[in-house]
Amino acid sequence: MYLVPLAALALRLASGPTANISYLLIAAYALRGRAQALQALFLSWLFSMLSPAIAPGASMASIGRYGVLLAAVVSIALHKPSLTSPRNAKPLIEITLLLGAFIILHSLLFSSMPDVSVLKAVSWTLAMTTLFACWSSVSDDQREVMSQQLFGGLILVMVASLPLLALPAGYLAGVGFQGILGHPQAFGLTMALLGAWAAVRMFALPKPPWSLVILVSASIVLVMLSSARTAALSLLLGVAVALFFGPSLSGRPVRQLLPGLRSRRVHLVVGVTLAGIVVAWPMLAERTETFITKRSGTSNVVDAYEASRGGLIDKMWQNIEQKPFEGIGFGIASAPELMVVVRDPLLGLPTSAIIEKGVMPVAVLEEIGVVGALFVAAWLWIVLRRCARRGAAPLAVFLVVLLLNMGEATLFSVGGAGLLAMILMAWGATGLPVRRKRA
């Protein structure tokens, strides 16, 4: 079962030429079935995010990612669903296709770089609908196996990163711990998603295993070490909101939905943590302030947010004021003339066009205008409602994804950190609804 993924990973780590071959291998693997397509997309995310300290650069990575996505789409077309599932995702797929069609049409009419916008819109639409189809069309047993594989894959990222805590290779960016990933922000976002998923799983068990309790604690520590402030706040708020609203949204009492809140193991860990905070408060207060300000010279969270994201928001808002309804184009930088677009030497198609925008709602408004922003908001609301009806864990993961995009606009980034968020969103929105039951 794991022979091909392990072989692909070995090729990705071995050398530059074999790194390119690794994408071809997982693309071929994706053609074997819907579950394999999902695994291939996760591996595509991992291969693209690996740190240069442990994996050589892949010169054909951009084309390789598109190849894996295309293979996953073909796999969906070739392999029929394993069952007529009660997890009906057809409305979700249809609304996603409508949103994608709108963005593509908008790109053709208004984008300053139509080919770049269309390619990004098509890629996102194909990836999101493929993920919805993968998660919703397998049997319950297979879905559980796929969920455990994804959860285990994120744990492996954590475990593989731990030895780098004591090595310079874990701090290449110089602003925080990045583990085996290419940047501390990417590592912090990944650990926040793992931590949210693990935390709600812990609270959902009457007697959570120590391994799960330790995993939650380790996730929190690693997020802090990454210095990814957005990730830390998203993890805290996402889990808190999910735990608070989960019972009412699912129609089940707290003691049934979250029995782990009464676990002695959880109480012990929380108690020890609080005691440690009290004892080490002077040192922790200083480090917390440093973490929040992160060399920005600010004194609180609001000022730190303004210092790190204010400049990006100002640039976007200037474009919004000039083109509130048309927008500048999907996936286009706030200053298009400074945007670096890498194109395929044979066909001239854009293969990479990296942009940096800190706040997703503002970025969406800037790129596709007021009507497009309302369409995206409606789509997110539909996904939110579906996640909320499927329990606290899907709700927590979705909320963390949404909050992460308040500081790192990655939701539509198929070729980067956004692909992992999309995989988890699709998982959360396609599960079986929690049975509503009153005590």
C-alpha positions in Angstrom: 0.0 0.0 0.0 2.8 2.4 0.9 5.4 1.2 -1.5 4.9 3.8 -4.2 4.5 6.8 -1.9 7.7 5.7 0.0 9.6 5.3 -3.3 8.4 8.7 -4.5 9.6 10.2 -1.2 13.0 8.6 -1.6 13.3 10.0 -5.1 12.2 13.5 -3.9 15.0 13.5 -1.2 17.7 11.9 -3.3 18.7 14.5 -6.0 17.4 17.2 -8.3 16.7 15.0 -11.3 15.0 12.3 -9.2 13.0 15.0 -7.5 11.4 15.7 -10.8 10.7 12.0 -11.3 9.0 11.8 -7.9 6.2 14.0 -9.2 5.7 11.8 -12.2 5.5 8.7 -9.9 2.8 10.1 -7.7 0.9 11.4 -10.7 0.9 7.8 -12.0 -0.1 6.6 -8.6 -3.1 9.0 -8.5 -4.5 7.2 -11.6 -5.0 4.0 -9.6 -8.2 5.2 -7.7 -9.9 7.9 -5.8 -8.1 7.2 -2.5 -4.8 7.2 -4.3 -5.7 10.5 -6.0 -6.1 12.0 -2.5 -2.9 10.6 -1.2 -1.1 11.9 -4.3 -2.4 15.4 -3.7 -1.2 15.3 -0.1 2.2 14.1 -1.3 2.3 16.9 -3.9 1.8 19.4 -1.1 4.5 17.8 1.0 7.0 17.6 -1.8 6.5 21.2 -2.7 6.8 22.4 0.8 10.0 20.5 1.9 12.9 22.6 3.1 15.9 22.9 0.9 18.0 21.8 3.8 16.7 18.2 3.5 15.5 18.0 -0.1 17.1 19.3 -3.3 15.2 21.7 -5.5 13.0 20.2 -8.2 13.4 22.3 -11.4 10.1 20.9 -12.8 8.1 21.2 -9.5 5.6 23.7 -10.9 4.8 21.5 -13.9 4.9 18.4 -11.7 2.2 19.8 -9.4 -0.1 20.4 -12.3 0.6 16.9 -13.6 -0.4 15.4 -10.2 -3.6 17.5 -10.2 -4.5 16.5 -13.7 -3.9 12.9 -12.9 -6.2 13.2 -9.9 -8.9 14.7 -12.0 -8.6 11.9 -14.6 -8.7 9.3 -11.8 -12.1 10.7 -10.6 -13.4 10.4 -14.2 -12.1 6.9 -14.6 -13.1 5.3 -11.3 -16.7 5.2 -10.3 -17.7 5.9 -6.6 -17.5 2.9 -4.4 -21.0 3.4 -3.2 -24.1 5.5 -3.3 -23.0 7.5 -0.3 -25.3 9.3 2.2 -22.5 11.9 2.2 -24.1 13.7 -0.7 -21.5 16.3 -1.9 -23.2 17.0 -5.3 -24.6 20.4 -4.2 -21.2 21.3 -2.8 -19.4 20.3 -6.1 -22.0 22.2 -8.1 -21.7 25.4 -6.2 -17.9 25.1 -6.4 -18.1 24.7 -10.2 -20.3 27.7 -10.4 -17.9 29.8 -8.4 -15.0 28.5 -10.5 -16.9 29.4 -13.7 -17.6 32.9 -12.4 -13.9 33.5 -11.6 -12.8 32.2 -15.0 -15.3 34.4 -16.8 -14.2 37.4 -14.7 -10.6 36.6 -15.5 -11.3 36.7 -19.2 -13.1 40.0 -18.9 -11.2 42.0 -16.3 -7.8 40.5 -15.4 -4.7 42.4 -16.3 -3.1 39.0 -17.0 -5.9 36.7 -18.2 -3.8 33.6 -18.8 -2.4 33.7 -15.3 -5.8 34.3 -13.7 -7.5 31.6 -15.8 -4.9 29.0 -15.0 -5.1 29.7 -11.3 -8.9 29.7 -11.3 -9.1 26.4 -13.3 -6.5 24.8 -11.0 -8.3 25.8 -7.8 -11.7 24.7 -9.2 -10.4 21.3 -10.3 -8.5 20.7 -7.0 -11.5 21.7 -4.8 -14.1 19.6 -6.7 -11.7 16.7 -7.0 -11.1 16.7 -3.2 -14.9 16.9 -2.5 -15.4 14.0 -4.9 -12.6 11.9 -3.3 -13.8 12.3 0.3 -17.5 11.9 -0.4 -17.5 8.9 -2.7 -15.7 6.2 -0.7 -17.1 3.8 1.8 -17.2 4.6 5.5 -14.3 2.2 6.2 -12.2 3.6 3.4 -12.9 7.1 4.5 -11.8 6.3 8.0 -8.5 4.7 6.7 -7.9 7.8 4.5 -8.5 10.1 7.5 -6.1 8.2 9.6 -3.5 8.3 6.8 -3.8 12.1 6.6 -3.7 12.5 10.3 -0.7 10.2 10.5 1.0 12.0 7.6 0.8 15.3 9.6 2.2 13.6 12.6 5.1 12.3 10.6 5.9 15.9 9.5 6.0 16.8 13.2 8.2 13.8 14.2 10.6 14.2 11.3 11.0 17.9 12.3 11.8 17.3 15.9 15.5 16.4 15.4 16.0 19.7 13.6 15.2 21.6 16.8 18.9 21.4 17.7 20.3 22.0 14.2 20.7 25.2 12.1 18.8 23.4 9.3 15.6 23.9 11.3 16.0 27.7 11.3 17.1 28.6 7.8 14.7 31.5 7.5 16.0 33.0 10.7 12.6 34.0 12.1 11.5 30.8 13.8 11.5 27.1 13.7 10.5 25.7 10.3 11.1 21.9 10.8 11.3 20.0 7.5 9.2 22.6 5.7 10.5 25.5 3.7 9.4 28.4 5.9 8.4 28.9 9.6 5.0 30.3 8.5 4.3 27.1 6.5 5.3 24.9 9.5 3.3 27.0 11.9 0.2 26.7 9.8 0.6 23.0 9.4 1.1 22.4 13.2 -1.9 24.6 13.9 -4.1 22.4 11.7 -2.7 19.3 13.2 -3.2 20.7 16.7 -6.8 21.7 16.1 -7.7 18.3 14.7 -5.9 16.5 17.6 -7.4 18.7 20.3 -11.0 18.1 19.3 -10.3 14.4 18.9 -8.9 14.4 22.4 -12.0 16.1 23.8 -14.2 13.7 21.9 -12.9 10.6 23.7 -14.0 9.7 27.2 -10.4 8.6 28.1 -8.0 10.1 25.5 -4.7 8.2 25.2 -1.6 9.9 26.5 -0.2 9.9 23.0 -3.0 12.2 21.8 -2.7 14.5 24.9 1.1 14.8 24.3 0.4 15.4 20.5 -1.8 18.4 21.3 0.8 19.9 23.7 3.6 19.3 21.2 1.6 21.0 18.4 1.1 24.1 20.6 4.8 24.3 21.5 5.9 23.9 17.9 3.5 26.6 16.7 5.0 28.9 19.3 8.5 28.0 18.2 7.7 28.8 14.6 6.9 32.4 15.6 3.8 32.2 13.4 1.5 34.5 15.3 -1.4 34.0 12.9 -1.2 30.2 13.4 -1.1 30.5 17.2 -4.2 32.7 17.4 -6.0 30.6 14.8 -5.4 27.4 16.7 -6.6 29.0 20.0 -9.6 30.7 18.7 -10.6 28.0 16.2 -10.7 25.2 18.8 -12.3 27.4 21.5 -15.2 28.5 19.1 -15.7 24.9 17.9 -15.9 23.6 21.5 -18.3 26.3 22.5 -20.7 26.1 19.6 -20.2 22.5 18.6 -22.8 21.0 21.0 -25.5 23.5 20.1 -24.9 23.2 16.3 -24.9 19.4 16.4 -27.9 19.3 18.8 -26.1 17.0 21.3 -25.2 17.8 24.9 -21.6 18.5 25.8 -21.1 15.3 27.8 -22.1 13.3 24.8 -20.2 15.2 22.1 -17.1 16.1 24.1 -16.7 13.6 27.0 -13.0 14.3 27.1 -13.6 17.6 28.8 -14.2 15.5 32.0 -11.1 13.4 31.5 -8.7 13.3 34.4 -5.8 13.1 32.0 -6.9 16.3 30.3 -7.4 17.9 33.7 -3.9 16.8 34.8 -2.2 18.2 31.7 -4.1 21.5 31.9 -3.4 21.8 35.6 0.3 21.1 35.2 0.5 23.6 32.3 -1.2 26.3 34.4 1.0 25.6 37.3 4.1 25.9 35.0 2.8 29.2 33.6 2.4 30.6 37.1 5.9 29.5 38.2 7.6 30.7 35.0 5.4 33.7 34.4 8.2 36.4 34.4 10.1 34.6 31.7 7.0 33.6 29.7 5.6 37.1 29.8 8.8 38.4 28.2 8.9 35.7 25.6 5.2 36.1 24.8 5.6 39.8 24.2 8.6 39.0 21.9 6.5 36.4 20.1 3.6 38.8 19.6 5.7 41.8 18.5 8.3 39.7 16.6 10.8 42.5 16.3 8.2 45.0 15.0 8.6 47.4 17.9 4.9 47.2 18.8 3.3 46.5 22.1 0.1 44.5 21.4 -1.5 42.2 19.0 -3.5 44.9 17.1 -0.4 47.0 16.5 1.7 43.9 15.6 -1.0 43.0 13.0 -1.0 46.5 11.6 2.7 46.5 11.4 2.9 43.1 9.6 -0.2 43.3 7.4 -1.0 47.0 7.2 1.2 47.7 4.2 -0.3 44.8 2.2 -3.8 46.0 3.1 -3.1 49.6 2.1 -1.8 48.5 -1.4 -4.9 46.3 -1.9 -7.3 49.0 -0.7 -5.9 51.4 -3.3 -6.8 49.0 -6.0 -10.3 48.3 -4.5 -11.0 52.1 -4.5 -10.0 52.3 -8.2 -11.8 49.1 -9.3 -14.4 48.1 -6.7 -16.5 46.1 -9.1 -14.1 44.9 -11.8 -11.2 43.9 -9.6 -7.6 43.5 -10.9 -7.8 39.8 -11.7 -7.8 36.6 -9.8 -4.4 35.7 -8.4 -2.8 38.9 -9.6 -0.3 40.9 -7.4 -1.3 44.3 -6.1 1.4 45.7 -8.3 1.1 43.6 -11.5 4.1 45.3 -13.1 6.3 43.8 -10.4 4.8 40.3 -10.6 7.3 37.6 -11.6 5.6 35.0 -13.9 7.5 31.9 -14.8 6.4 30.4 -18.1 6.8 27.0 -19.8 9.5 27.3 -22.4 7.6 25.2 -25.0 4.0 26.5 -24.8 4.6 29.7 -23.0 1.9 28.9 -20.4 2.4 30.3 -16.9 3.6 27.7 -14.5 4.3 29.9 -11.5 3.2 33.3 -10.4 3.7 33.8 -6.7 2.0 36.6 -4.9 1.9 37.7 -1.2 -1.3 39.0 0.3 -1.9 38.8 4.0 -5.7 39.1 4.4 -7.9 36.8 2.3 -11.2 38.7 2.4 -9.5 41.9 1.3 -7.5 40.1 -1.4 -10.6 38.5 -2.8 -12.3 41.9 -2.9 -9.3 43.4 -4.7 -9.0 40.6 -7.2 -12.6 39.8 -8.3 -14.6 42.8 -7.0 -17.7 43.1 -4.9 -19.8 40.6 -6.7 -17.1 38.0 -6.6 -16.3 38.6 -3.0 -20.0 38.0 -2.1 -19.9 34.8 -4.2 -16.9 33.6 -2.2 -18.5 34.5 1.1 -21.6 32.5 0.2 -19.4 29.5 -0.8 -17.5 29.7 2.5 -20.8 30.0 4.4 -22.1 26.8 2.8 -18.9 24.9 3.6 -19.0 26.3 7.2 -22.5 25.0 7.7 -21.7 21.6 6.4 -18.6 21.3 8.6 -20.6 22.5 11.7 -23.2 19.8 11.1 -20.5 17.2 11.0 -19.1 17.7 14.5 -16.6 19.7 16.5 -13.5 18.4 14.7 -14.6 19.4 11.2 -15.8 22.7 12.5 -12.5 23.4 14.4 -10.4 22.6 11.3 -12.5 24.8 9.1 -12.4 27.7 11.5 -8.6 27.4 11.9 -8.3 27.5 8.0 -10.5 30.5 7.9 -8.6 32.3 10.7 -5.3 31.5 9.1 -6.4 33.3 6.0 -6.8 36.5 8.1 -3.0 36.7 8.1 -1.9 34.4 5.3 -4.1 34.4 2.2 -3.5 30.8 1.1 -7.1 29.5 0.5 -6.7 29.7 -3.2 -3.1 28.7 -3.4 -3.2 25.2 -4.9 0.6 25.1 -5.5 1.5 26.0 -1.9 0.3 25.8 1.7 -3.3 26.2 0.5 -3.6 22.6 -0.8 -3.3 21.1 2.7 -6.1 23.5 3.9 -8.2 22.5 0.9 -7.7 18.8 1.7 -8.8 19.3 5.3 -11.8 21.5 4.4 -13.0 18.9 1.9 -12.6 16.2 4.6 -14.7 18.3 7.1 -17.5 19.2 4.7 -18.1 15.7 3.4 -18.5 13.5 6.5 -21.7 12.1 7.8 -23.8 14.6 9.7 -23.8 14.1 13.5 -27.1 12.6 14.6 -29.0 15.2 16.5 -30.0 13.8 19.9 -31.1 15.5 23.1 -30.4 14.1 26.5 
